[in-house]
């Protein structure tokens, strides 16, 4: 009898231990499965696009977080209705007002990489190829796409707005905006014979202007103007007073800033000064290839051709 009781008790204990073991294993398996599921990265739908350098860039289909490293790109992103996706901009991004409250990540040429990475953007927009080499590897290592766009003409501005509309899924808004801007540009057209020879003074001392490679040089033609430095190589050449005085512009356009409120002395005998044809245009709208460039051209057209406005 004692042997049977011992055998019975042993079987009961074994059954209990087996049940506990199975229950524990089940719980551990359940915990491990939940943990593994939690650790699995969420699959984000992506697509491949091509930037203006011809680079292939893989981006999320739904861009939610973006950083802009140029004031004009910040303006353009807001203009196409995607300003709420911006989580970082440069210290120079001051338009529209909403851009002032967005986190600052340094200036255009010296952005703070740690700040950008900490913002966890899906994409970083840059305006010049020279910016890429310095931080491409850092951003790529953190899974952040870099998209280069450089609107270097009035047509390029419209193209950039459409690009941004496509990237952010606001294509309808971008098409409406570009159609409106194109209609305003078309109204500015002047016969070549009516163009006024102008000198654009970017800074007074030293004397900088726009050259052959500046986007503004060709854009001025839409306002009935012809830059007297259109043939000068480079984008923003520095001129001597002797060179500038020989240009004899019919009108002067000053990029309005605190240190550029008066014409350089080189133009004191020019037709522009003799006829009182000196005009000031806000530096931001004149220098940034964005929607407000059309505002600047409209102002210049009114100044140069008042009888036709």
C-alpha positions in Angstrom: 0.0 0.0 0.0 2.8 2.4 0.8 4.4 1.8 -2.5 1.2 2.5 -4.4 0.8 5.8 -2.4 4.3 6.8 -3.2 3.7 6.0 -6.9 0.5 8.0 -6.9 2.0 11.0 -5.1 4.9 11.0 -7.5 2.6 10.9 -10.5 0.6 13.8 -9.1 3.8 15.9 -8.4 5.0 15.1 -11.9 1.7 16.2 -13.4 1.7 19.4 -11.4 5.4 20.2 -12.3 4.6 19.5 -16.0 1.6 21.8 -15.9 3.6 24.6 -14.2 6.4 24.1 -16.8 4.0 24.3 -19.7 2.2 27.3 -18.3 5.5 29.1 -17.7 6.8 28.2 -21.1 3.6 29.5 -22.7 3.8 32.7 -20.8 7.4 33.2 -21.7 6.7 32.5 -25.3 3.8 35.0 -25.2 6.1 37.6 -23.7 8.8 36.9 -26.2 6.4 37.1 -29.1 5.0 40.4 -27.9 8.5 41.7 -27.5 9.6 40.5 -30.9 6.6 42.2 -32.5 7.3 45.4 -30.7 10.9 45.3 -31.9 10.1 44.8 -35.5 10.4 48.1 -37.5 7.3 49.5 -39.0 7.3 49.2 -42.8 6.9 52.7 -44.3 5.9 52.8 -48.0 8.5 54.5 -50.1 9.0 55.7 -53.6 12.0 56.8 -55.7 12.3 60.3 -57.1 15.0 62.3 -58.9 16.3 65.6 -57.7 17.7 68.4 -59.7 21.2 67.0 -59.7 19.9 63.8 -61.3 20.3 61.9 -58.1 18.0 59.0 -57.2 16.4 59.6 -53.8 14.2 57.2 -51.9 11.6 59.0 -49.7 8.5 58.0 -47.8 5.3 58.2 -49.8 3.8 60.4 -47.1 6.3 63.0 -46.1 5.5 64.1 -42.5 8.7 65.7 -41.3 11.0 68.0 -43.4 13.9 70.3 -42.9 14.7 73.2 -45.2 18.2 74.6 -45.5 17.3 77.7 -47.6 14.9 80.6 -47.1 13.5 80.3 -50.6 12.8 76.6 -50.2 11.0 77.3 -46.9 8.8 79.9 -48.7 8.1 77.5 -51.5 7.1 74.7 -49.2 4.7 77.0 -47.4 3.4 78.2 -50.7 2.4 74.8 -51.8 0.6 74.1 -48.6 3.1 72.0 -46.8 4.5 74.4 -44.2 3.0 72.3 -41.4 5.5 69.5 -42.3 8.5 71.6 -41.7 10.2 70.8 -38.4 13.5 72.6 -39.0 14.6 75.7 -40.9 17.6 78.0 -41.1 18.1 81.2 -39.0 17.5 83.2 -42.2 14.1 81.6 -42.9 11.9 84.6 -41.9 8.9 84.3 -44.2 6.1 83.6 -43.8 5.7 84.5 -40.1 4.9 80.9 -39.3 8.5 80.0 -40.3 9.9 82.1 -37.4 8.5 79.7 -34.8 10.0 76.6 -36.4 13.1 75.1 -34.8 16.3 76.6 -36.1 19.2 74.3 -37.2 21.9 76.9 -38.1 22.5 78.8 -41.3 22.4 77.6 -44.9 26.1 76.7 -45.3 26.7 75.6 -41.7 23.8 73.6 -40.5 24.0 71.8 -37.1 23.9 68.1 -37.9 23.1 67.0 -34.4 20.0 69.3 -34.4 18.9 68.0 -37.8 19.2 64.3 -36.8 17.4 65.0 -33.5 14.4 66.3 -35.4 14.0 62.9 -37.1 13.1 64.4 -40.6 12.0 62.2 -43.5 13.8 64.5 -45.9 16.2 67.5 -45.9 15.9 70.0 -48.7 19.1 71.8 -49.8 19.5 74.5 -52.5 23.1 73.9 -53.6 25.2 70.9 -54.5 28.1 72.3 -52.4 26.1 71.5 -49.2 25.9 67.8 -49.9 29.4 66.6 -49.5 29.8 67.9 -45.9 26.9 66.0 -44.4 25.5 63.5 -46.8 27.0 60.5 -45.0 25.8 61.6 -41.6 22.2 62.0 -42.8 22.3 58.8 -44.8 23.5 56.9 -41.8 20.4 58.1 -40.0 18.1 57.1 -42.8 17.4 60.7 -43.8 16.9 61.5 -47.5 18.6 64.6 -49.0 16.8 66.3 -52.0 18.7 68.9 -53.9 16.8 71.6 -55.7 18.2 74.8 -57.2 15.6 77.0 -59.0 18.0 79.1 -61.1 15.5 80.9 -63.2 11.9 82.1 -63.2 10.9 79.0 -65.0 12.9 77.1 -62.4 10.8 78.6 -59.6 7.6 77.3 -61.1 9.2 73.9 -61.7 10.3 73.8 -58.1 6.8 74.6 -56.8 5.4 71.7 -58.9 8.2 69.4 -57.6 7.4 70.2 -54.0 3.7 69.8 -54.7 4.4 66.3 -56.0 6.7 65.4 -53.1 4.3 66.5 -50.4 1.1 65.3 -52.1 -0.2 68.9 -52.6 0.0 68.9 -56.4 -3.4 70.5 -56.9 -2.4 73.5 -54.7 0.9 73.7 -56.5 -0.7 73.7 -60.0 -3.2 76.5 -58.9 -0.3 78.6 -57.6 1.9 78.2 -60.7 -0.9 78.9 -63.0 -1.6 82.1 -61.1 2.0 83.1 -61.1 2.4 82.4 -64.8 -0.6 84.6 -65.6 0.9 87.5 -63.6 4.3 87.0 -65.4 2.6 87.0 -68.8 1.0 90.4 -68.0 4.5 91.9 -67.5 5.7 91.1 -71.0 7.3 94.0 -72.9 8.6 94.3 -76.4 12.4 94.0 -76.6 12.5 97.6 -77.9 11.0 98.9 -74.6 13.5 97.4 -72.3 15.3 99.8 -70.0 19.0 99.2 -69.3 19.4 98.7 -65.6 22.1 98.1 -63.1 21.2 96.0 -60.1 23.3 97.1 -57.0 23.5 94.2 -54.6 25.8 96.1 -52.2 27.2 99.6 -52.3 30.7 99.0 -50.8 32.2 96.9 -52.2 30.1 97.1 -55.3 28.5 93.8 -56.2 25.9 93.2 -58.9 24.3 90.3 -60.8 26.0 88.5 -63.6 25.4 86.0 -66.4 24.7 83.1 -64.0 22.4 84.9 -61.6 18.7 83.8 -61.9 17.7 87.4 -61.6 19.5 88.4 -64.8 17.1 86.6 -67.1 14.1 87.2 -64.8 14.4 91.0 -65.3 13.5 90.6 -68.9 10.0 89.8 -67.9 9.8 93.2 -66.2 10.9 95.1 -69.3 14.5 95.4 -68.1 17.9 94.5 -69.4 20.8 94.1 -67.0 23.9 96.0 -68.2 26.0 93.3 -66.6 24.2 90.3 -68.2 27.4 89.3 -70.1 29.6 89.4 -67.0 30.7 85.9 -66.0 29.8 84.5 -62.6 26.6 85.0 -60.7 27.4 88.0 -58.4 30.6 89.7 -59.7 32.4 92.5 -57.8 33.0 95.5 -60.0 35.5 98.3 -59.8 34.2 101.9 -59.9 35.9 102.4 -63.3 34.1 99.5 -64.8 30.8 100.4 -63.3 30.9 104.1 -64.4 31.4 103.0 -68.0 28.2 101.1 -68.0 25.9 104.2 -68.0 22.7 102.4 -66.9 19.4 104.2 -67.6 18.0 103.0 -64.2 19.4 101.7 -60.9 17.8 99.0 -58.9 19.0 98.8 -55.3 18.5 95.6 -53.3 17.2 97.4 -50.2 19.2 96.6 -47.1 20.6 98.9 -44.3 24.0 99.1 -46.1 22.7 99.5 -49.6 20.4 102.5 -49.4 22.3 104.8 -51.8 23.8 104.4 -55.3 27.6 103.8 -55.5 29.5 107.0 -56.3 30.5 105.4 -59.6 27.1 106.2 -61.0 27.0 109.9 -60.2 27.2 110.9 -63.9 25.0 108.1 -65.2 21.6 108.7 -67.0 20.0 106.9 -64.1 21.1 109.5 -61.5 20.6 112.5 -63.9 17.0 111.4 -64.5 16.2 110.4 -61.0 15.6 106.7 -61.9 16.8 105.0 -58.8 14.5 102.4 -57.3 14.6 100.2 -54.2 13.3 96.7 -53.9 13.1 94.6 -50.8 16.2 92.5 -50.7 14.4 89.3 -49.7 11.9 89.3 -52.5 14.5 90.3 -55.1 17.1 87.7 -54.1 15.0 84.6 -53.3 13.8 82.4 -56.2 10.3 81.9 -54.9 6.7 83.1 -55.5 7.5 86.6 -54.2 10.0 87.1 -57.0 7.0 87.9 -59.1 6.1 90.6 -56.6 9.5 92.1 -57.2 9.2 92.0 -61.0 5.8 93.6 -60.8 7.2 96.4 -58.8 10.2 96.9 -61.1 7.8 96.9 -64.1 5.7 99.6 -62.5 8.8 101.7 -61.8 10.3 101.3 -65.2 7.1 101.6 -67.3 4.7 103.6 -65.2 2.6 104.7 -68.2 1.8 101.1 -69.0 0.7 100.0 -65.5 
